[in-house]
Amino acid sequence: PYIGTNLVEWVWGGFSVDKATLTRFFAFHFILPFIIAALAMVHLLFLHETGSNNPTGITSDMDKIPFHPYYTIKDILGVLLLILVLMTLVLFTPDLLGDPDNYTPANPLNTPPHIKP
């Protein structure tokens, strides 16, 4: 209640949504993936340097299995299964997820009724 109006004006860049708002949100939209990627890299760096935390406090090499080939094969099979499902959808039922309006011939002289100017 106390800072809501000021915060909205600061984010919008004025009293209404304008060019400044669009510019700010576009810049935020552009820079956010780079920030997330940088934070993920820092996280992986710290995880690689210090190792992960074991809540039980027991370090046993007997319970560990190597990443390759076990998890590599598991991941490859998962991706192949996902591609198989997607290819089945695309090749055998291409109209399943489509909109029927996509098959209406285009008429540049007539605006469709569901589009309101």
Biopython code that builds the backbone (N, CA, C, O; Angstrom):
import numpy as np
from Bio.PDB.StructureBuilder import StructureBuilder

atoms = [
    (1, "PRO", "N", (0.813, -1.214, 0.000)),
    (1, "PRO", "CA", (0.000, 0.000, 0.000)),
    (1, "PRO", "C", (0.849, 1.267, 0.000)),
    (1, "PRO", "O", (0.505, 2.229, -0.687)),
    (2, "TYR", "N", (1.939, 1.293, 0.747)),
    (2, "TYR", "CA", (2.717, 2.524, 0.856)),
    (2, "TYR", "C", (3.662, 2.709, -0.324)),
    (2, "TYR", "O", (3.845, 3.826, -0.808)),
    (3, "ILE", "N", (4.259, 1.619, -0.786)),
    (3, "ILE", "CA", (5.216, 1.749, -1.890)),
    (3, "ILE", "C", (4.660, 1.234, -3.207)),
    (3, "ILE", "O", (5.361, 1.279, -4.218)),
    (4, "GLY", "N", (3.423, 0.746, -3.231)),
    (4, "GLY", "CA", (2.861, 0.158, -4.439)),
    (4, "GLY", "C", (2.809, 1.121, -5.600)),
    (4, "GLY", "O", (3.232, 0.783, -6.705)),
    (5, "THR", "N", (2.295, 2.322, -5.368)),
    (5, "THR", "CA", (2.178, 3.306, -6.442)),
    (5, "THR", "C", (3.555, 3.741, -6.929)),
    (5, "THR", "O", (3.789, 3.850, -8.133)),
    (6, "ASN", "N", (4.450, 3.987, -6.002)),
    (6, "ASN", "CA", (5.807, 4.396, -6.388)),
    (6, "ASN", "C", (6.527, 3.281, -7.145)),
    (6, "ASN", "O", (7.252, 3.544, -8.104)),
    (7, "LEU", "N", (6.327, 2.048, -6.712)),
    (7, "LEU", "CA", (6.961, 0.923, -7.389)),
    (7, "LEU", "C", (6.413, 0.752, -8.804)),
    (7, "LEU", "O", (7.171, 0.494, -9.739)),
    (8, "VAL", "N", (5.104, 0.896, -8.960)),
    (8, "VAL", "CA", (4.499, 0.775, -10.286)),
    (8, "VAL", "C", (5.004, 1.876, -11.204)),
    (8, "VAL", "O", (5.327, 1.615, -12.363)),
    (9, "GLU", "N", (5.075, 3.092, -10.706)),
    (9, "GLU", "CA", (5.577, 4.200, -11.529)),
    (9, "GLU", "C", (7.039, 3.995, -11.890)),
    (9, "GLU", "O", (7.456, 4.348, -12.993)),
    (10, "TRP", "N", (7.820, 3.432, -10.984)),
    (10, "TRP", "CA", (9.231, 3.194, -11.270)),
    (10, "TRP", "C", (9.394, 2.096, -12.324)),
    (10, "TRP", "O", (10.209, 2.230, -13.237)),
    (11, "VAL", "N", (8.618, 1.006, -12.200)),
    (11, "VAL", "CA", (8.715, -0.085, -13.172)),
    (11, "VAL", "C", (8.198, 0.362, -14.529)),
    (11, "VAL", "O", (8.800, 0.057, -15.559)),
    (12, "TRP", "N", (7.079, 1.088, -14.535)),
    (12, "TRP", "CA", (6.499, 1.543, -15.791)),
    (12, "TRP", "C", (7.317, 2.656, -16.431)),
    (12, "TRP", "O", (7.292, 2.808, -17.653)),
    (13, "GLY", "N", (8.028, 3.421, -15.648)),
    (13, "GLY", "CA", (8.759, 4.567, -16.172)),
    (13, "GLY", "C", (7.868, 5.780, -16.354)),
    (13, "GLY", "O", (8.202, 6.684, -17.119)),
    (14, "GLY", "N", (6.756, 5.812, -15.673)),
    (14, "GLY", "CA", (5.803, 6.922, -15.767)),
    (14, "GLY", "C", (4.483, 6.508, -15.160)),
    (14, "GLY", "O", (4.406, 5.551, -14.389)),
    (15, "PHE", "N", (3.435, 7.249, -15.520)),
    (15, "PHE", "CA", (2.124, 6.978, -14.943)),
    (15, "PHE", "C", (1.334, 5.936, -15.723)),
    (15, "PHE", "O", (0.295, 5.471, -15.253)),
    (16, "SER", "N", (1.805, 5.569, -16.891)),
    (16, "SER", "CA", (1.099, 4.575, -17.696)),
    (16, "SER", "C", (2.118, 3.730, -18.459)),
    (16, "SER", "O", (3.304, 4.054, -18.527)),
    (17, "VAL", "N", (1.618, 2.646, -19.023)),
    (17, "VAL", "CA", (2.474, 1.785, -19.836)),
    (17, "VAL", "C", (2.786, 2.530, -21.126)),
    (17, "VAL", "O", (1.885, 2.912, -21.874)),
    (18, "ASP", "N", (4.077, 2.729, -21.374)),
    (18, "ASP", "CA", (4.489, 3.561, -22.501)),
    (18, "ASP", "C", (5.731, 2.945, -23.140)),
    (18, "ASP", "O", (6.055, 1.783, -22.894)),
    (19, "LYS", "N", (6.412, 3.724, -23.953)),
    (19, "LYS", "CA", (7.619, 3.248, -24.629)),
    (19, "LYS", "C", (8.708, 2.884, -23.621)),
    (19, "LYS", "O", (9.450, 1.925, -23.832)),
    (20, "ALA", "N", (8.809, 3.637, -22.537)),
    (20, "ALA", "CA", (9.813, 3.334, -21.514)),
    (20, "ALA", "C", (9.556, 1.966, -20.885)),
    (20, "ALA", "O", (10.495, 1.219, -20.610)),
    (21, "THR", "N", (8.287, 1.643, -20.660)),
    (21, "THR", "CA", (7.947, 0.333, -20.101)),
    (21, "THR", "C", (8.351, -0.780, -21.051)),
    (21, "THR", "O", (8.945, -1.776, -20.639)),
    (22, "LEU", "N", (8.028, -0.607, -22.316)),
    (22, "LEU", "CA", (8.367, -1.622, -23.311)),
    (22, "LEU", "C", (9.880, -1.803, -23.411)),
    (22, "LEU", "O", (10.366, -2.930, -23.508)),
    (23, "THR", "N", (10.615, -0.711, -23.387)),
    (23, "THR", "CA", (12.074, -0.780, -23.455)),
    (23, "THR", "C", (12.645, -1.491, -22.235)),
    (23, "THR", "O", (13.545, -2.321, -22.361)),
    (24, "ARG", "N", (12.124, -1.166, -21.055)),
    (24, "ARG", "CA", (12.629, -1.800, -19.832)),
    (24, "ARG", "C", (12.347, -3.295, -19.817)),
    (24, "ARG", "O", (13.219, -4.094, -19.476)),
    (25, "PHE", "N", (11.135, -3.669, -20.187)),
    (25, "PHE", "CA", (10.805, -5.087, -20.163)),
    (25, "PHE", "C", (11.533, -5.857, -21.258)),
    (25, "PHE", "O", (11.872, -7.024, -21.065)),
    (26, "PHE", "N", (11.778, -5.228, -22.397)),
    (26, "PHE", "CA", (12.561, -5.896, -23.434)),
    (26, "PHE", "C", (13.996, -6.106, -22.958)),
    (26, "PHE", "O", (14.567, -7.177, -23.165)),
    (27, "ALA", "N", (14.577, -5.098, -22.326)),
    (27, "ALA", "CA", (15.940, -5.236, -21.814)),
    (27, "ALA", "C", (16.002, -6.317, -20.737)),
    (27, "ALA", "O", (16.934, -7.121, -20.707)),
    (28, "PHE", "N", (15.006, -6.331, -19.855)),
    (28, "PHE", "CA", (14.952, -7.355, -18.812)),
    (28, "PHE", "C", (14.793, -8.742, -19.433)),
    (28, "PHE", "O", (15.435, -9.698, -18.998)),
    (29, "HIS", "N", (13.939, -8.849, -20.446)),
    (29, "HIS", "CA", (13.705, -10.112, -21.133)),
    (29, "HIS", "C", (14.970, -10.586, -21.836)),
    (29, "HIS", "O", (15.225, -11.788, -21.909)),
    (30, "PHE", "N", (15.758, -9.659, -22.351)),
    (30, "PHE", "CA", (16.984, -10.020, -23.058)),
    (30, "PHE", "C", (18.094, -10.426, -22.090)),
    (30, "PHE", "O", (18.822, -11.382, -22.359)),
    (31, "ILE", "N", (18.236, -9.718, -20.970)),
    (31, "ILE", "CA", (19.379, -9.928, -20.083)),
    (31, "ILE", "C", (19.147, -11.063, -19.080)),
    (31, "ILE", "O", (20.112, -11.630, -18.568)),
    (32, "LEU", "N", (17.884, -11.407, -18.790)),
    (32, "LEU", "CA", (17.598, -12.424, -17.782)),
    (32, "LEU", "C", (18.204, -13.795, -18.104)),
    (32, "LEU", "O", (18.757, -14.408, -17.191)),
    (33, "PRO", "N", (18.140, -14.319, -19.331)),
    (33, "PRO", "CA", (18.781, -15.620, -19.586)),
    (33, "PRO", "C", (20.292, -15.612, -19.347)),
    (33, "PRO", "O", (20.855, -16.615, -18.909)),
    (34, "PHE", "N", (20.944, -14.495, -19.629)),
    (34, "PHE", "CA", (22.386, -14.417, -19.376)),
    (34, "PHE", "C", (22.676, -14.423, -17.877)),
    (34, "PHE", "O", (23.656, -15.023, -17.436)),
    (35, "ILE", "N", (21.832, -13.761, -17.100)),
    (35, "ILE", "CA", (22.002, -13.763, -15.644)),
    (35, "ILE", "C", (21.799, -15.174, -15.098)),
    (35, "ILE", "O", (22.569, -15.633, -14.255)),
    (36, "ILE", "N", (20.763, -15.858, -15.578)),
    (36, "ILE", "CA", (20.499, -17.222, -15.118)),
    (36, "ILE", "C", (21.644, -18.152, -15.519)),
    (36, "ILE", "O", (22.055, -18.997, -14.725)),
    (37, "ALA", "N", (22.161, -18.008, -16.733)),
    (37, "ALA", "CA", (23.282, -18.845, -17.173)),
    (37, "ALA", "C", (24.531, -18.572, -16.338)),
    (37, "ALA", "O", (25.254, -19.505, -15.988)),
    (38, "ALA", "N", (24.789, -17.310, -16.016)),
    (38, "ALA", "CA", (25.952, -16.977, -15.190)),
    (38, "ALA", "C", (25.805, -17.561, -13.787)),
    (38, "ALA", "O", (26.767, -18.097, -13.237)),
    (39, "LEU", "N", (24.616, -17.463, -13.209)),
    (39, "LEU", "CA", (24.400, -18.038, -11.882)),
    (39, "LEU", "C", (24.524, -19.562, -11.908)),
    (39, "LEU", "O", (25.036, -20.155, -10.959)),
    (40, "ALA", "N", (24.067, -20.191, -12.971)),
    (40, "ALA", "CA", (24.217, -21.644, -13.091)),
    (40, "ALA", "C", (25.690, -22.024, -13.203)),
    (40, "ALA", "O", (26.116, -23.024, -12.624)),
    (41, "MET", "N", (26.471, -21.238, -13.941)),
    (41, "MET", "CA", (27.904, -21.523, -14.064)),
    (41, "MET", "C", (28.617, -21.353, -12.719)),
    (41, "MET", "O", (29.474, -22.163, -12.364)),
    (42, "VAL", "N", (28.265, -20.309, -11.976)),
    (42, "VAL", "CA", (28.861, -20.110, -10.651)),
    (42, "VAL", "C", (28.472, -21.266, -9.733)),
    (42, "VAL", "O", (29.303, -21.769, -8.976)),
    (43, "HIS", "N", (27.216, -21.683, -9.801)),
    (43, "HIS", "CA", (26.760, -22.813, -8.995)),
    (43, "HIS", "C", (27.550, -24.077, -9.334)),
    (43, "HIS", "O", (27.996, -24.787, -8.432)),
    (44, "LEU", "N", (27.724, -24.362, -10.613)),
    (44, "LEU", "CA", (28.490, -25.543, -11.013)),
    (44, "LEU", "C", (29.958, -25.427, -10.613)),
    (44, "LEU", "O", (30.582, -26.424, -10.253)),
    (45, "LEU", "N", (30.508, -24.222, -10.675)),
    (45, "LEU", "CA", (31.893, -24.016, -10.253)),
    (45, "LEU", "C", (32.058, -24.332, -8.772)),
    (45, "LEU", "O", (32.977, -25.053, -8.385)),
    (46, "PHE", "N", (31.162, -23.789, -7.942)),
    (46, "PHE", "CA", (31.249, -24.072, -6.507)),
    (46, "PHE", "C", (30.992, -25.548, -6.214)),
    (46, "PHE", "O", (31.633, -26.125, -5.336)),
    (47, "LEU", "N", (30.068, -26.155, -6.936)),
    (47, "LEU", "CA", (29.783, -27.569, -6.731)),
    (47, "LEU", "C", (30.985, -28.420, -7.129)),
    (47, "LEU", "O", (31.279, -29.425, -6.480)),
    (48, "HIS", "N", (31.678, -28.024, -8.188)),
    (48, "HIS", "CA", (32.851, -28.767, -8.635)),
    (48, "HIS", "C", (34.021, -28.588, -7.668)),
    (48, "HIS", "O", (34.779, -29.526, -7.422)),
    (49, "GLU", "N", (34.163, -27.387, -7.126)),
    (49, "GLU", "CA", (35.294, -27.109, -6.227)),
    (49, "GLU", "C", (35.110, -27.783, -4.865)),
    (49, "GLU", "O", (36.034, -28.423, -4.361)),
    (50, "THR", "N", (33.929, -27.644, -4.271)),
    (50, "THR", "CA", (33.739, -28.118, -2.900)),
    (50, "THR", "C", (33.063, -29.475, -2.820)),
    (50, "THR", "O", (33.158, -30.148, -1.794)),
    (51, "GLY", "N", (32.394, -29.887, -3.865)),
    (51, "GLY", "CA", (31.657, -31.145, -3.831)),
    (51, "GLY", "C", (30.272, -30.928, -3.256)),
    (51, "GLY", "O", (29.983, -29.890, -2.659)),
    (52, "SER", "N", (29.431, -31.912, -3.444)),
    (52, "SER", "CA", (28.067, -31.777, -2.946)),
    (52, "SER", "C", (28.004, -32.176, -1.479)),
    (52, "SER", "O", (28.893, -32.854, -0.963)),
    (53, "ASN", "N", (26.946, -31.745, -0.826)),
    (53, "ASN", "CA", (26.767, -32.011, 0.589)),
    (53, "ASN", "C", (26.049, -33.341, 0.762)),
    (53, "ASN", "O", (25.067, -33.622, 0.074)),
    (54, "ASN", "N", (26.540, -34.145, 1.673)),
    (54, "ASN", "CA", (25.901, -35.410, 1.990)),
    (54, "ASN", "C", (25.216, -35.260, 3.341)),
    (54, "ASN", "O", (25.906, -35.123, 4.351)),
    (55, "PRO", "N", (23.882, -35.279, 3.402)),
    (55, "PRO", "CA", (23.204, -35.038, 4.672)),
    (55, "PRO", "C", (23.437, -36.135, 5.705)),
    (55, "PRO", "O", (23.309, -35.878, 6.902)),
    (56, "THR", "N", (23.772, -37.347, 5.280)),
    (56, "THR", "CA", (24.008, -38.416, 6.254)),
    (56, "THR", "C", (25.395, -38.329, 6.870)),
    (56, "THR", "O", (25.628, -38.867, 7.953)),
    (57, "GLY", "N", (26.314, -37.660, 6.196)),
    (57, "GLY", "CA", (27.661, -37.526, 6.721)),
    (57, "GLY", "C", (28.532, -38.741, 6.472)),
    (57, "GLY", "O", (29.685, -38.769, 6.903)),
    (58, "ILE", "N", (28.014, -39.733, 5.796)),
    (58, "ILE", "CA", (28.768, -40.958, 5.528)),
    (58, "ILE", "C", (29.292, -40.895, 4.101)),
    (58, "ILE", "O", (28.523, -40.726, 3.154)),
    (59, "THR", "N", (30.591, -41.032, 3.956)),
    (59, "THR", "CA", (31.170, -41.057, 2.618)),
    (59, "THR", "C", (31.545, -42.491, 2.289)),
    (59, "THR", "O", (32.470, -43.049, 2.879)),
    (60, "SER", "N", (30.842, -43.073, 1.369)),
    (60, "SER", "CA", (31.094, -44.453, 0.983)),
    (60, "SER", "C", (31.234, -44.523, -0.528)),
    (60, "SER", "O", (30.334, -44.124, -1.266)),
    (61, "ASP", "N", (32.359, -45.028, -0.976)),
    (61, "ASP", "CA", (32.564, -45.190, -2.406)),
    (61, "ASP", "C", (31.855, -46.430, -2.941)),
    (61, "ASP", "O", (31.747, -46.606, -4.155)),
    (62, "MET", "N", (31.375, -47.285, -2.053)),
    (62, "MET", "CA", (30.688, -48.500, -2.486)),
    (62, "MET", "C", (29.311, -48.191, -3.077)),
    (62, "MET", "O", (28.817, -48.946, -3.915)),
    (63, "ASP", "N", (28.692, -47.096, -2.652)),
    (63, "ASP", "CA", (27.347, -46.758, -3.122)),
    (63, "ASP", "C", (27.365, -45.967, -4.420)),
    (63, "ASP", "O", (26.304, -45.683, -4.976)),
    (64, "LYS", "N", (28.530, -45.609, -4.910)),
    (64, "LYS", "CA", (28.617, -44.775, -6.102)),
    (64, "LYS", "C", (28.712, -45.635, -7.354)),
    (64, "LYS", "O", (29.318, -46.706, -7.354)),
    (65, "ILE", "N", (28.091, -45.133, -8.429)),
    (65, "ILE", "CA", (28.254, -45.769, -9.731)),
    (65, "ILE", "C", (28.759, -44.697, -10.689)),
    (65, "ILE", "O", (28.461, -43.518, -10.500)),
    (66, "PRO", "N", (29.511, -45.078, -11.707)),
    (66, "PRO", "CA", (30.035, -44.071, -12.631)),
    (66, "PRO", "C", (28.933, -43.486, -13.509)),
    (66, "PRO", "O", (27.948, -44.150, -13.832)),
    (67, "PHE", "N", (29.126, -42.237, -13.880)),
    (67, "PHE", "CA", (28.142, -41.552, -14.725)),
    (67, "PHE", "C", (28.055, -42.207, -16.094)),
    (67, "PHE", "O", (26.972, -42.472, -16.614)),
    (68, "HIS", "N", (29.229, -42.459, -16.661)),
    (68, "HIS", "CA", (29.274, -43.107, -17.969)),
    (68, "HIS", "C", (29.654, -44.557, -17.757)),
    (68, "HIS", "O", (30.673, -44.793, -17.110)),
    (69, "PRO", "N", (28.962, -45.501, -18.220)),
    (69, "PRO", "CA", (27.934, -45.508, -19.255)),
    (69, "PRO", "C", (26.505, -45.529, -18.723)),
    (69, "PRO", "O", (25.566, -45.429, -19.514)),
    (70, "TYR", "N", (26.306, -45.657, -17.406)),
    (70, "TYR", "CA", (24.962, -45.906, -16.886)),
    (70, "TYR", "C", (24.002, -44.741, -17.141)),
    (70, "TYR", "O", (22.957, -44.928, -17.764)),
    (71, "TYR", "N", (24.344, -43.556, -16.670)),
    (71, "TYR", "CA", (23.440, -42.421, -16.845)),
    (71, "TYR", "C", (23.452, -41.898, -18.276)),
    (71, "TYR", "O", (22.453, -41.353, -18.745)),
    (72, "THR", "N", (24.557, -42.056, -18.963)),
    (72, "THR", "CA", (24.608, -41.625, -20.365)),
    (72, "THR", "C", (23.622, -42.426, -21.206)),
    (72, "THR", "O", (22.871, -41.854, -21.996)),
    (73, "ILE", "N", (23.621, -43.721, -21.043)),
    (73, "ILE", "CA", (22.690, -44.570, -21.793)),
    (73, "ILE", "C", (21.252, -44.277, -21.383)),
    (73, "ILE", "O", (20.358, -44.239, -22.228)),
    (74, "LYS", "N", (21.032, -44.072, -20.098)),
    (74, "LYS", "CA", (19.686, -43.754, -19.616)),
    (74, "LYS", "C", (19.184, -42.454, -20.231)),
    (74, "LYS", "O", (18.032, -42.383, -20.659)),
    (75, "ASP", "N", (20.024, -41.431, -20.283)),
    (75, "ASP", "CA", (19.624, -40.153, -20.875)),
    (75, "ASP", "C", (19.390, -40.281, -22.373)),
    (75, "ASP", "O", (18.436, -39.709, -22.901)),
    (76, "ILE", "N", (20.245, -41.023, -23.062)),
    (76, "ILE", "CA", (20.074, -41.208, -24.510)),
    (76, "ILE", "C", (18.765, -41.940, -24.799)),
    (76, "ILE", "O", (18.049, -41.571, -25.730)),
    (77, "LEU", "N", (18.447, -42.962, -24.024)),
    (77, "LEU", "CA", (17.190, -43.687, -24.224)),
    (77, "LEU", "C", (15.983, -42.795, -23.940)),
    (77, "LEU", "O", (14.975, -42.877, -24.642)),
    (78, "GLY", "N", (16.078, -41.948, -22.922)),
    (78, "GLY", "CA", (14.983, -41.021, -22.632)),
    (78, "GLY", "C", (14.755, -40.032, -23.757)),
    (78, "GLY", "O", (13.611, -39.758, -24.118)),
    (79, "VAL", "N", (15.830, -39.492, -24.318)),
    (79, "VAL", "CA", (15.708, -38.546, -25.433)),
    (79, "VAL", "C", (15.157, -39.250, -26.667)),
    (79, "VAL", "O", (14.310, -38.693, -27.366)),
    (80, "LEU", "N", (15.620, -40.461, -26.944)),
    (80, "LEU", "CA", (15.106, -41.211, -28.094)),
    (80, "LEU", "C", (13.619, -41.530, -27.936)),
    (80, "LEU", "O", (12.871, -41.476, -28.912)),
    (81, "LEU", "N", (13.187, -41.860, -26.727)),
    (81, "LEU", "CA", (11.771, -42.117, -26.484)),
    (81, "LEU", "C", (10.944, -40.851, -26.697)),
    (81, "LEU", "O", (9.862, -40.905, -27.282)),
    (82, "LEU", "N", (11.448, -39.725, -26.228)),
    (82, "LEU", "CA", (10.752, -38.457, -26.426)),
    (82, "LEU", "C", (10.658, -38.109, -27.910)),
    (82, "LEU", "O", (9.611, -37.662, -28.376)),
    (83, "ILE", "N", (11.737, -38.310, -28.648)),
    (83, "ILE", "CA", (11.723, -38.046, -30.095)),
    (83, "ILE", "C", (10.764, -39.001, -30.799)),
    (83, "ILE", "O", (10.070, -38.597, -31.732)),
    (84, "LEU", "N", (10.713, -40.259, -30.370)),
    (84, "LEU", "CA", (9.794, -41.226, -30.967)),
    (84, "LEU", "C", (8.341, -40.805, -30.760)),
    (84, "LEU", "O", (7.536, -40.874, -31.689)),
    (85, "VAL", "N", (8.005, -40.375, -29.557)),
    (85, "VAL", "CA", (6.636, -39.916, -29.290)),
    (85, "VAL", "C", (6.319, -38.682, -30.126)),
    (85, "VAL", "O", (5.238, -38.593, -30.708)),
    (86, "LEU", "N", (7.238, -37.741, -30.195)),
    (86, "LEU", "CA", (7.011, -36.527, -30.976)),
    (86, "LEU", "C", (6.874, -36.841, -32.464)),
    (86, "LEU", "O", (5.988, -36.302, -33.126)),
    (87, "MET", "N", (7.727, -37.694, -32.991)),
    (87, "MET", "CA", (7.646, -38.056, -34.406)),
    (87, "MET", "C", (6.349, -38.809, -34.713)),
    (87, "MET", "O", (5.761, -38.621, -35.778)),
    (88, "THR", "N", (5.905, -39.654, -33.793)),
    (88, "THR", "CA", (4.630, -40.349, -33.981)),
    (88, "THR", "C", (3.486, -39.350, -34.054)),
    (88, "THR", "O", (2.605, -39.466, -34.906)),
    (89, "LEU", "N", (3.502, -38.371, -33.161)),
    (89, "LEU", "CA", (2.473, -37.331, -33.184)),
    (89, "LEU", "C", (2.509, -36.552, -34.485)),
    (89, "LEU", "O", (1.465, -36.308, -35.092)),
    (90, "VAL", "N", (3.678, -36.166, -34.912)),
    (90, "VAL", "CA", (3.806, -35.317, -36.099)),
    (90, "VAL", "C", (3.476, -36.078, -37.380)),
    (90, "VAL", "O", (2.801, -35.543, -38.260)),
    (91, "LEU", "N", (3.941, -37.307, -37.493)),
    (91, "LEU", "CA", (3.780, -38.035, -38.750)),
    (91, "LEU", "C", (2.423, -38.724, -38.900)),
    (91, "LEU", "O", (1.906, -38.811, -40.013)),
    (92, "PHE", "N", (1.839, -39.211, -37.814)),
    (92, "PHE", "CA", (0.596, -39.968, -37.932)),
    (92, "PHE", "C", (-0.654, -39.150, -37.621)),
    (92, "PHE", "O", (-1.723, -39.442, -38.157)),
    (93, "THR", "N", (-0.544, -38.137, -36.773)),
    (93, "THR", "CA", (-1.704, -37.291, -36.461)),
    (93, "THR", "C", (-1.286, -35.822, -36.493)),
    (93, "THR", "O", (-1.244, -35.173, -35.447)),
    (94, "PRO", "N", (-0.979, -35.291, -37.667)),
    (94, "PRO", "CA", (-0.489, -33.906, -37.722)),
    (94, "PRO", "C", (-1.555, -32.871, -37.376)),
    (94, "PRO", "O", (-1.217, -31.753, -36.988)),
    (95, "ASP", "N", (-2.835, -33.218, -37.508)),
    (95, "ASP", "CA", (-3.898, -32.256, -37.241)),
    (95, "ASP", "C", (-4.417, -32.324, -35.812)),
    (95, "ASP", "O", (-5.350, -31.600, -35.463)),
    (96, "LEU", "N", (-3.840, -33.171, -34.988)),
    (96, "LEU", "CA", (-4.354, -33.365, -33.637)),
    (96, "LEU", "C", (-4.266, -32.097, -32.796)),
    (96, "LEU", "O", (-5.215, -31.761, -32.087)),
    (97, "LEU", "N", (-3.163, -31.401, -32.863)),
    (97, "LEU", "CA", (-2.963, -30.217, -32.033)),
    (97, "LEU", "C", (-3.174, -28.915, -32.790)),
    (97, "LEU", "O", (-2.933, -27.837, -32.247)),
    (98, "GLY", "N", (-3.621, -29.002, -34.034)),
    (98, "GLY", "CA", (-3.801, -27.798, -34.844)),
    (98, "GLY", "C", (-5.162, -27.151, -34.630)),
    (98, "GLY", "O", (-6.074, -27.765, -34.077)),
    (99, "ASP", "N", (-5.285, -25.922, -35.069)),
    (99, "ASP", "CA", (-6.522, -25.165, -34.996)),
    (99, "ASP", "C", (-7.243, -25.289, -36.335)),
    (99, "ASP", "O", (-6.611, -25.139, -37.381)),
    (100, "PRO", "N", (-8.551, -25.560, -36.331)),
    (100, "PRO", "CA", (-9.279, -25.687, -37.602)),
    (100, "PRO", "C", (-9.273, -24.404, -38.432)),
    (100, "PRO", "O", (-9.426, -24.459, -39.652)),
    (101, "ASP", "N", (-9.098, -23.246, -37.784)),
    (101, "ASP", "CA", (-9.062, -21.981, -38.524)),
    (101, "ASP", "C", (-7.848, -21.879, -39.439)),
    (101, "ASP", "O", (-7.825, -21.042, -40.341)),
    (102, "ASN", "N", (-6.855, -22.706, -39.223)),
    (102, "ASN", "CA", (-5.667, -22.661, -40.073)),
    (102, "ASN", "C", (-5.953, -23.141, -41.494)),
    (102, "ASN", "O", (-5.182, -22.856, -42.410)),
    (103, "TYR", "N", (-7.054, -23.864, -41.682)),
    (103, "TYR", "CA", (-7.388, -24.387, -43.001)),
    (103, "TYR", "C", (-8.356, -23.490, -43.766)),
    (103, "TYR", "O", (-8.739, -23.812, -44.891)),
    (104, "THR", "N", (-8.752, -22.376, -43.171)),
    (104, "THR", "CA", (-9.606, -21.418, -43.860)),
    (104, "THR", "C", (-8.747, -20.627, -44.840)),
    (104, "THR", "O", (-7.706, -20.099, -44.449)),
    (105, "PRO", "N", (-9.154, -20.532, -46.103)),
    (105, "PRO", "CA", (-8.352, -19.760, -47.062)),
    (105, "PRO", "C", (-8.276, -18.290, -46.655)),
    (105, "PRO", "O", (-9.254, -17.714, -46.176)),
    (106, "ALA", "N", (-7.122, -17.703, -46.850)),
    (106, "ALA", "CA", (-6.915, -16.308, -46.470)),
    (106, "ALA", "C", (-7.679, -15.389, -47.408)),
    (106, "ALA", "O", (-7.693, -15.587, -48.623)),
    (107, "ASN", "N", (-8.316, -14.379, -46.824)),
    (107, "ASN", "CA", (-9.036, -13.374, -47.595)),
    (107, "ASN", "C", (-8.575, -12.009, -47.095)),
    (107, "ASN", "O", (-8.991, -11.591, -46.014)),
    (108, "PRO", "N", (-7.737, -11.306, -47.837)),
    (108, "PRO", "CA", (-7.218, -10.025, -47.349)),
    (108, "PRO", "C", (-8.280, -8.930, -47.275)),
    (108, "PRO", "O", (-8.034, -7.887, -46.671)),
    (109, "LEU", "N", (-9.445, -9.137, -47.868)),
    (109, "LEU", "CA", (-10.496, -8.117, -47.845)),
    (109, "LEU", "C", (-11.474, -8.306, -46.697)),
    (109, "LEU", "O", (-12.339, -7.458, -46.480)),
    (110, "ASN", "N", (-11.352, -9.401, -45.960)),
    (110, "ASN", "CA", (-12.302, -9.687, -44.894)),
    (110, "ASN", "C", (-11.543, -10.002, -43.607)),
    (110, "ASN", "O", (-10.695, -10.893, -43.580)),
    (111, "THR", "N", (-11.858, -9.260, -42.538)),
    (111, "THR", "CA", (-11.257, -9.528, -41.243)),
    (111, "THR", "C", (-12.060, -10.627, -40.559)),
    (111, "THR", "O", (-13.288, -10.550, -40.529)),
    (112, "PRO", "N", (-11.405, -11.650, -40.009)),
    (112, "PRO", "CA", (-12.147, -12.709, -39.324)),
    (112, "PRO", "C", (-12.941, -12.147, -38.144)),
    (112, "PRO", "O", (-12.523, -11.169, -37.524)),
    (113, "PRO", "N", (-14.081, -12.758, -37.835)),
    (113, "PRO", "CA", (-14.938, -12.202, -36.776)),
    (113, "PRO", "C", (-14.324, -12.276, -35.385)),
    (113, "PRO", "O", (-14.717, -11.506, -34.509)),
    (114, "HIS", "N", (-13.372, -13.177, -35.153)),
    (114, "HIS", "CA", (-12.795, -13.284, -33.815)),
    (114, "HIS", "C", (-11.688, -12.251, -33.573)),
    (114, "HIS", "O", (-11.170, -12.161, -32.460)),
    (115, "ILE", "N", (-11.320, -11.474, -34.594)),
    (115, "ILE", "CA", (-10.306, -10.430, -34.437)),
    (115, "ILE", "C", (-11.023, -9.095, -34.308)),
    (115, "ILE", "O", (-11.732, -8.664, -35.217)),
    (116, "LYS", "N", (-10.830, -8.457, -33.180)),
    (116, "LYS", "CA", (-11.469, -7.167, -32.927)),
    (116, "LYS", "C", (-10.405, -6.074, -32.989)),
    (116, "LYS", "O", (-9.395, -6.158, -32.290)),
    (117, "PRO", "N", (-10.618, -5.046, -33.819)),
    (117, "PRO", "CA", (-9.621, -3.966, -33.895)),
    (117, "PRO", "C", (-9.665, -3.065, -32.674)),
    (117, "PRO", "O", (-8.892, -2.111, -32.583)),
]
sb = StructureBuilder()
sb.init_structure("model")
sb.init_model(0)
sb.init_chain("A")
sb.init_seg("    ")
for serial, (resi, resn, name, xyz) in enumerate(atoms, 1):
    if name == "N":
        sb.init_residue(resn, " ", resi, " ")
    sb.init_atom(name, np.array(xyz, "f"), 0.0, 1.0, " ", f" {name:<3s}", serial, name[0])
structure = sb.get_structure()
